[in-house]
Amino acid sequence: MSKPQYNIHMHDASAEFTDCWATAGNHLLDQVERGQLNIYRTDLIPPIREHHVFRLGNQLITVFIEDLDNQLITPSSLEGVIGGSISMNATPCIMEMQRDMAGRWQAVNPRWGLIHAETRKEVFPPDLVTDEKIEMSDWELKDFAIQSVTTQLRENGGQVASHCSDPGINPSIWYVDENNVFSYAIVEVVRCPTLEAPIPYNLKDIVDSVRHESEHGYFYSVSVSNSQELFAPDDGEPMKLWRGDGYLVNASEPIHVSSLLQKH
């Protein structure tokens, strides 16, 4: 069965939306003490589906921003956020925003300013948090792997142009490397005890589809382990990657896609 396709926009956000988005993000951060909120989207680098994604305790929340006056051009669609939240095991929310008399953006609804994207009832994230162990979704795992690779690229002098954490989308990252060459990264991630991620079965199709953009592509294999295991589970059964736990990354050296195509 093919994976559902959702509306993910590749265009840049407008200055007006960026201002609104930043205000909404600060409003969320103001609801808790510093460090309690794990923010996943810290920029508006396209593609854009969820406007904000954050974790509080064992709960993942996605946010779609709505301008109550309907004057703001908003990247992505509410339908896309709702659909994507299913695969992310997240609660889809709307944050209604409006300009005040001075022209400043503000959240319309009380407290966190969030309403459920389907029921339109208030969502108060602390009420959702429980002691239940919730396993990382594939989206969270892919996002964690991509953040690891983008950190490495930046440390090596590269500049990341875009990245996407959707497990069904490749290339995962577009960047300019340290030699000013426009390149892309195909990132595949697996859970411990598997140490090597498989090469995408449609690698040639991926390479061909982006050849007009760049012929410089690299494959990254990333394995993630619970930080208590060090990639070596004692009893043969690996610890699950629980949401909010510590993790360890075992990443391979990047392999140019031309080398992989010669072998496959």
N, C-alpha and C positions, 0 to 999 in steps of 0.2 A: 504494500500500500504506500502510495507516495505521501510525503509530508505536506500538510496544508501550507499554502503560501499566504503570507500576511503583507500588508502594505508597509514597506520600510523605505523611507525617503532618503535619497542620497544628496539632496541639495542642502546648502547651508541655511541655518536659521537666520531670520531677520534680526536687526538690532532691537526692534520692539519686543520680539519674542524672547530674545536673550535676556533683556532686562526683566521681563516678567518671570522667566524661568529662574533667574538668579534670586529674585525676591521669594519665589515659592520655595526654593531650596533652603534659603536662610530661615524661612518660617518653620520648616520642618526641623532644622537643626536647633532652633530656639525652644523646641518642645521638651528636650531632654538635656541632661548634663553632657558636656563635651566627651566624646568617645563612645557614648552608648549607641549611637546610630552608625551603622556601617553603610556608607554611601557608595553605590556602584557606578552611577553616572556622574562624573565630575566635570564633564565638558559637553559641548554640543557638536563634537566631531561626527559627521554623518558616517553610516546611515543611522537614522533616528526612528525609533519606534516608541519606546517608553520615554517619557520626558524626564522622569526621575525613577530610580529604583533604589530601595534601601532595605536593610535588614535590621529588625529590632528583636533581640532574643532569637527565638526559633522561627520567626515569621518574616517572610519576604513580601514586600509591598511594591506594586508598580503604580505609577502616577501619570495620568493624562491631564494636561492643563486645559481648562476651558475659560475663555473670556466671556463673562456674563453678558457683555454688551455686543458680543459677536463682531468685534472690529479687528481682532488679532488673527493674522495668518498663522495657523498652527501646523507645525510639521507632524506628519504621520496621521493616524486615524484612531478613533476610539475603538473601532472594531478590531484593528490590529493589536492594540494593547490588551484587549480582553482575550483574543485568541492566543496571543503569545503568553499570557499569564497562566494559561492552562498547562502548557508544557514546562513552565518555570515553577509550577506549584506555588504560585504567588496569588495574593489578593489584589485584584484590579481596582484602582480607585481613581476618582476625579477630584482635582482641586480647582474649584471655581475661583477665578480671580477677577478683580475689577479695579479700575483707577479711582482714586479718591478725588476730592475737589482740587487738590494740588497737582493731580496728574500722576501720583505715585501708585504703583501696583500694591494691592493688598488682598489677602485671602478673605473670601466672603463669609465662609462658614466658621463656626466657633471651634475653639481648641485646635486640633491638628489641621482643621480646614478640609478634611477628607470625607468624601461620600463614596459609597460602593458604586462601581461603574454600571452594575446591572440593577440593583435594588434602589439606588439613589438614597439609601439610608446612611446616617453618619457612621464612619469607621473611626474607632479610637484604638490605635495600634496596641497600646499596653494591655487592653482587654483581650487581645488575641493571643498574647504570649503565654505559653505553657511550659511545663517541664518536659514535655514529650520530645524524644529524640527524632528529628526529622532529617532524612538523608538529603544531601545536596542533589539538586536537580541537574540534569545534563547541561542546562543553560549556565548554572552557577559554576559547574566544573569547567566548561569551556571558557567562561569569563575569567576564571582564576588562571587558566593556562595562558590566555591571551595577555592578561596583565603581566604575567611573568615574562613572556616573550617581548612585549613592548618595552618593558623596563630594560631588558637586555639590549634591545636595539638602540634605545636612547643612551645607555651607558657606553655603547660603541660609537656614538656620534651621529646616529641616525635621527631623522625627524618623522614622526608618525603622522600620516595624513588622515587615515581613517581606520576604524576597526569595528568588527561586528562579532558579538558573542553568540549569535544564533547557531546552534550545532549543524543546521542544514545549509549554511551559507559558506562558501569558499570562493576566493581567498578570504582569509580572516582579517588580514592586515595589509594596508597599503602604506608604504613609507619611502622616504628618500634616504639612501644609505650614506655612510660616511664619505663615499666618493661622489656624492651628488647624483647617484643613479636611482631613478624611480623604479621601485621593486615591490614585490608582494610576498606575503608569507601565507602558506597553507598550514594551519595549526590543527593537529589532531591530538586528542587527549584520551587517556585510559585511566582506569582505577587500579591501584595495587591489588593483587600481586602481578598483574600484567605490566610489563616494563616497556614494551614497544607498541606504539600505536600503529595500526595498519595504514598503509598507503591508500588514499581514496580510490575506490574501484573506477571512478570516472575521472581520474587524474588527467588523461589526455583531453577530455572534454573541457575541463577547467582551464587547462593551459591554452587550448585553442580559443576559448571564449574571451580571454583577456589579452591575447597576443597583440592586439592593436594598441593596448595600453602599455604593455611592457613584456619583454621576453626574459626578464630577470625575476624568477620566482624561486622560492625556497620552501622546502618541507621541514616542519618541526614536529617531532614526536615528543609528547609530554606525558609523563606518568605522575599521578598524584597519590600520595599515601597519607594516612593519618599520622600526625607528628609523633605519636607514641610508638610507632612501629619501625621507623627507619627503613622502610621497604623490605622488612624481613619478619613477617608474622611468625611468632613462636609456634603456634599450634596449627599452622596450615590454613587457618581461616582468617583472612585479613579483617582488620577493623573497618567498619564502614566509615564513610566520610560524612560525619554528622555536621549539619549546618551550625556554623559558629565555632567549631573546633579548630585546632591548629593543623596545618597541612605542610607537607614537604613535597618538593618538586624535583623530579629527575628528568631533565630535558636533554635530548640528543643534540649533537651539533647539526646546524642546518645543512640540508642537502639540496643542491640545485636541481630543479625539476627536470632539466635535460638529462642528468645522470640517471634519474629514476625512470624516465621514459625509455632509455636505452636498455634497461633491465627488464622492463615489462612490455 
